[in-house]
Amino acid sequence: MNARCPVCGLLLKREQGYFMGAMYISYALATVLLGAGTLILHLLVPTWDLGLVILLVGLGFLPFAPAVTRYSRVIWIHFDRWAWPDPSQPLK
């Protein structure tokens, strides 16, 4: 991760524990994606065992876990900048 945004100069390297809130967002995103994937696959193939469907959706989700983590950090920093704007950081 870059220390600062190359476009606007926003400080991205924050204090330890700053992205703890991003874990909640990551959990919510993963829950929605896994739930939707399970529902869709179960509706497409209703004869399959639900445990197998959950296993397949979970395995299919693994390659996307890093992307979910990154997007949750992006959402968290946008929320932080919206809720508690810091006048010392440039806004663009």
Number of C-alpha atoms within 10 A of each C-alpha: 7 8 11 13 12 9 7 11 13 15 13 12 13 10 7 7 8 13 16 11 16 21 14 13 18 22 14 14 17 19 12 12 16 17 15 13 19 21 17 14 17 17 11 10 12 12 8 12 10 15 10 12 19 18 12 14 20 17 11 13 16 10 10 11 14 12 12 19 18 14 16 23 20 14 16 21 17 13 14 14 13 10 9 9 13 11 7 7 12 11 11 7
